[in-house]
Amino acid sequence: MNTVEDLIARWQSAREEMMSCLEEIDRNRKIYPLWTVREVLAHISGWDDAIEETVRSFLTGQMVQISPAAARGVDVYNAETVHTREGLDYDHIYREFVGSRERVIALLKQFPPEKVEMVMPFTWGESGTLSALLGIFIAHEHEHAADMRKLIEEHA
């Protein structure tokens, strides 16, 4: 069984990998056909927002608010997370990227250890455990960091 501390440590490890890439890659570099580093950070921040809402709702006993964009699918939500941050400069998005993770980790530290494997609703309409939720996003951040790392190594 995963503990909250283990999950946080694994999630922070994924973030450290991403931060290492950010130190080496040109912030204007295209990572995907329509996304530069800026959009990738906006995208990850958007998912951190969804995790924050999910965890906050669970901790307070409130009904989770299903995101209309997320309910329409991952691709729609991904586009929305980037679209809502259009016009924001890189530094603003970077601060959001750092701040959103700090807020979620502060909430996770309040998570009752005995409820890590309890099923809860996610903001995009699915349900699962905290272990499953963070497992998805640990892998997600590693995947984006690996894509950046590949570009860094190709252009070294």
Secondary structure, DSSP 4 states (H G I P E B T S, - for coil): ---HHHHHHHHHHHHHHHHHHHHHS-TT-EEETTEEHHHHHHHHHHHHHHHHHHHHHHHHTPPPPPPHHHHT-HHHHHHHHHHTTTT--HHHHHHHHHHHHHHHHHHHTTS-GGGTTS-EE-TTS-EE-HHHHHHHHHHHHHHHHHHHHHHHHHT-
